[in-house]
Amino acid sequence: MRFSCCAVFLVAGLVLAGCGKDEKTSTTSTPPAPATTVTKVEGAPAPEPAPAGNGYLGTMAKAQQAAVKTVDVASLNEAIQLFNVQEGRLPVDLNELVARQYIAKLPAAPAGMKLVYDAKQGKVTTAPQ
């Protein structure tokens, strides 16, 4: 009786241990893709590398500049609206926001752009220089 209980536990342990085993379903492997080669034709110019500003990284840099520009303009417009509510008028120019401590300093305009303040509408936009 003792032998049969041990045998049952041993068989059950082996079965359970075999259940967790990973087996590959397919033993065939796909061959690697053939390498492409470029041959130079005599007299033809060599291909030039792509400029650094193209592609994914160039797009990301432009997107970041656009996001910074949007954030700066949005924060200036919020400061102008706060100034208008508290002072009862629009600021004469953007420097008045700094003088009255609505903002710490004027943000720098993005490269090739300038900040344009419309005192009648109380709105800041960016424009090419």
Secondary structure as GFF3:
##gff-version 3
##sequence-region A 1 129
A	DSSP	alpha_helix	2	19	.	.	.	ID=ss1
A	DSSP	alpha_helix	55	87	.	.	.	ID=ss2
A	DSSP	alpha_helix	95	99	.	.	.	ID=ss3
A	DSSP	beta_strand	113	118	.	.	.	ID=ss4
A	DSSP	beta_strand	123	128	.	.	.	ID=ss5
###
